Amino acid sequence: MNQSPERLSRPVRSRAATAAAAVVLVALGATAVVSCDSGGDDTSGPTFSERPTPPITESFSGAAPSAIASSASAVVESARASASSAAASASAREASRKASIGTEIERSRRAAEDALKDVQGRGNALDQVALTGKPRAGADGVTTAVVSITNKTQDTASYAVQVDFIDSAGEVVETQFVGEEDLAPGERRQPLVISRQPPEPVLTARLTKAQRY
């Protein structure tokens, strides 16, 4: 039996619509596979999130590298300045301490010289004073003597000592004075006497006077 063209076209259109719907379903299924993690063992396919995750900024300071470097440099310079200031302060304190010691030594020397000015003979305390040479190697080659003063009396006393430096011919080249004040009974002190002459020729220290007062 012959069919009309209109009736023949209906199955064709129906089959075309069915095929198009199938294509759409396949495409949707593929998209679902790509977008979702099935949780299975097959990890060969890439997974993508629907939108990008914003960066985490809590762990960053927000300062530019140049600003951080500048801050570190400032800290280093501050530390250097503090160290330099501390060193200068320590140097100043040491210089002040040495100046104070030098002033006290000079005062003591003058007091000893004054105490021996009118002493006749060798004084009254030679038996309480001893003289020991100090190695020249430990004194930059300069003749140095250790004066040991011991108060052997029962009372507090002060002492003045004269030391002469003599050359190989026995001639006095230099005279130095040293003193110690207010030594308690039995107390001993050991001031130094240092020659101001050059290391050569070699000189010898000699105990000349010792006075207790």
C-alpha positions as CSV (number, residue, x, y, z in Angstrom):
1,M,0.0,0.0,0.0
2,N,1.2,3.4,-1.0
3,Q,1.8,6.0,1.9
4,S,1.6,9.7,1.5
5,P,4.7,11.8,1.7
6,E,3.4,13.4,4.9
7,R,3.1,10.1,6.7
8,L,6.6,9.0,5.5
9,S,8.2,12.2,6.9
10,R,6.8,11.7,10.4
11,P,9.0,8.7,11.4
12,V,12.0,10.4,10.0
13,R,11.4,13.5,12.1
14,S,10.8,11.3,15.2
15,R,14.0,9.4,14.7
16,A,16.0,12.6,14.3
17,A,14.6,14.1,17.5
18,T,15.3,10.9,19.4
19,A,18.9,10.9,18.1
20,A,19.4,14.6,19.1
21,A,18.1,13.8,22.6
22,A,20.5,11.0,22.9
23,V,23.4,13.2,21.9
24,V,22.4,15.7,24.6
25,L,22.2,13.0,27.3
26,V,25.6,11.7,26.3
27,A,27.1,15.2,26.5
28,L,25.6,15.8,29.9
29,G,26.8,12.5,31.2
30,A,30.4,13.3,30.0
31,T,30.2,16.7,31.8
32,A,29.1,15.0,35.0
33,V,32.0,12.6,34.8
34,V,34.5,15.4,34.3
35,S,33.1,17.7,37.0
36,C,32.6,15.2,39.8
37,D,34.9,13.0,41.8
38,S,33.4,9.5,41.9
39,G,35.7,8.4,44.8
40,G,36.8,5.4,42.9
41,D,40.3,4.2,42.1
42,D,40.4,5.7,38.6
43,T,42.3,9.0,39.0
44,S,43.5,9.3,35.5
45,G,41.0,12.0,34.6
46,P,41.6,15.6,35.7
47,T,39.2,17.3,38.1
48,F,38.3,20.9,37.9
49,S,36.5,23.1,40.4
50,E,33.6,25.2,39.2
51,R,35.3,28.5,40.3
52,P,39.0,29.4,41.3
53,T,39.8,29.4,45.0
54,P,41.0,32.8,46.2
55,P,44.6,32.9,47.6
56,I,45.1,32.7,51.4
57,T,46.6,35.9,52.7
58,E,46.7,35.3,56.4
59,S,50.3,34.0,56.3
60,F,51.8,37.0,54.5
61,S,52.9,40.3,56.1
62,G,51.8,42.3,53.2
63,A,55.1,44.2,53.1
64,A,57.0,44.3,49.9
65,P,60.5,42.6,49.8
66,S,62.2,45.9,49.4
67,A,60.5,47.2,52.6
68,I,61.5,44.0,54.5
69,A,65.1,44.4,53.4
70,S,65.1,48.0,54.4
71,S,63.8,47.2,57.8
72,A,66.5,44.5,58.3
73,S,69.2,46.9,57.3
74,A,67.9,49.5,59.8
75,V,68.0,46.8,62.6
76,V,71.6,45.9,61.7
77,E,72.7,49.6,61.6
78,S,71.0,50.2,64.9
79,A,72.8,47.2,66.5
80,R,76.1,48.5,65.1
81,A,75.5,51.9,66.4
82,S,74.7,50.5,69.9
83,A,77.8,48.4,69.9
84,S,80.0,51.3,68.8
85,S,78.4,53.5,71.5
86,A,79.0,50.8,74.2
87,A,82.7,50.4,73.1
88,A,83.2,54.1,73.2
89,S,81.7,54.3,76.6
90,A,83.9,51.4,77.9
91,S,86.9,53.1,76.4
92,A,86.1,56.4,78.1
93,R,85.6,54.6,81.4
94,E,88.9,52.8,81.1
95,A,90.7,56.1,80.2
96,S,89.1,57.8,83.2
97,R,90.2,54.9,85.5
98,K,93.8,55.0,84.3
99,A,93.8,58.8,84.7
100,S,92.6,58.4,88.3
101,I,95.2,55.8,89.0
102,G,97.9,58.0,87.5
103,T,96.8,60.9,89.6
104,E,96.9,58.8,92.8
105,I,100.3,57.5,92.0
106,E,101.7,61.0,91.5
107,R,100.1,62.2,94.7
108,S,101.6,59.3,96.6
109,R,105.0,59.9,95.1
110,R,105.1,63.5,96.1
111,A,103.9,62.6,99.6
112,A,106.8,60.1,99.9
113,E,109.3,62.6,98.6
114,D,108.2,65.2,101.1
115,A,108.3,62.7,104.0
116,L,112.0,61.8,103.1
117,K,113.1,65.4,102.6
118,D,114.5,66.0,106.1
119,V,115.4,62.3,106.9
120,Q,119.0,61.9,107.9
121,G,120.8,58.6,107.0
122,R,118.8,55.8,105.5
123,G,115.6,56.1,107.6
124,N,114.0,54.1,110.3
125,A,112.2,51.4,108.3
126,L,114.8,49.6,106.2
127,D,114.0,46.4,108.0
128,Q,110.4,46.6,106.9
129,V,111.0,47.2,103.2
130,A,112.4,44.9,100.6
131,L,113.3,45.4,96.9
132,T,112.8,42.8,94.2
133,G,113.7,43.2,90.6
134,K,111.0,42.5,88.0
135,P,112.0,40.6,84.8
136,R,112.7,43.1,82.0
137,A,110.9,40.9,79.4
138,G,107.6,41.5,81.3
139,A,108.1,45.2,81.5
140,D,108.9,46.1,77.9
141,G,112.6,46.1,78.7
142,V,112.4,48.9,81.2
143,T,114.0,48.4,84.6
144,T,111.2,47.8,87.2
145,A,111.4,47.0,90.9
146,V,108.7,45.6,93.3
147,V,108.8,47.4,96.7
148,S,107.5,45.2,99.4
149,I,106.4,47.2,102.5
150,T,105.3,45.3,105.6
151,N,104.2,47.1,108.8
152,K,105.9,45.1,111.5
153,T,104.7,47.5,114.3
154,Q,101.6,47.4,116.5
155,D,100.3,50.6,115.2
156,T,98.9,51.9,111.8
157,A,101.7,53.5,109.9
158,S,102.6,55.2,106.6
159,Y,105.9,54.6,104.7
160,A,108.0,56.5,102.3
161,V,110.7,54.8,100.2
162,Q,113.5,56.2,97.9
163,V,114.9,54.0,95.1
164,D,117.9,54.9,93.1
165,F,118.7,53.5,89.6
166,I,122.4,53.1,89.1
167,D,124.5,52.2,86.1
168,S,127.3,49.7,85.8
169,A,129.8,52.2,87.2
170,G,127.7,52.7,90.4
171,E,126.5,56.2,89.4
172,V,123.0,57.3,90.3
173,V,121.2,57.9,87.0
174,E,117.7,58.3,88.4
175,T,115.9,58.6,91.7
176,Q,112.2,57.6,92.3
177,F,110.0,57.8,95.4
178,V,107.1,55.6,96.3
179,G,104.9,55.5,99.4
180,E,102.0,53.7,101.0
181,E,99.7,55.2,103.7
182,D,97.8,53.8,106.6
183,L,99.0,50.3,106.7
184,A,97.4,48.3,109.5
185,P,99.7,46.2,111.8
186,G,101.0,43.2,109.9
187,E,99.7,44.5,106.5
188,R,101.9,44.3,103.4
189,R,101.7,46.3,100.2
190,Q,103.8,46.0,97.0
191,P,103.9,49.1,94.9
192,L,106.0,49.3,91.7
193,V,108.9,51.6,90.9
194,I,109.5,52.0,87.2
195,S,112.6,53.7,85.7
196,R,111.9,56.4,83.1
197,Q,115.3,55.8,81.4
198,P,115.7,53.9,78.1
199,P,116.2,50.1,78.2
200,E,119.8,50.6,77.4
201,P,122.2,50.8,79.2
202,V,120.8,48.4,81.7
203,L,120.3,49.9,85.2
204,T,120.1,48.4,88.7
205,A,117.5,49.4,91.3
206,R,118.8,50.1,94.8
207,L,116.9,50.7,98.0
208,T,118.4,53.9,99.4
209,K,115.9,55.2,102.1
210,A,112.8,53.9,103.9
211,Q,111.0,56.0,106.5
212,R,108.0,55.1,108.7
213,Y,105.9,58.0,109.8
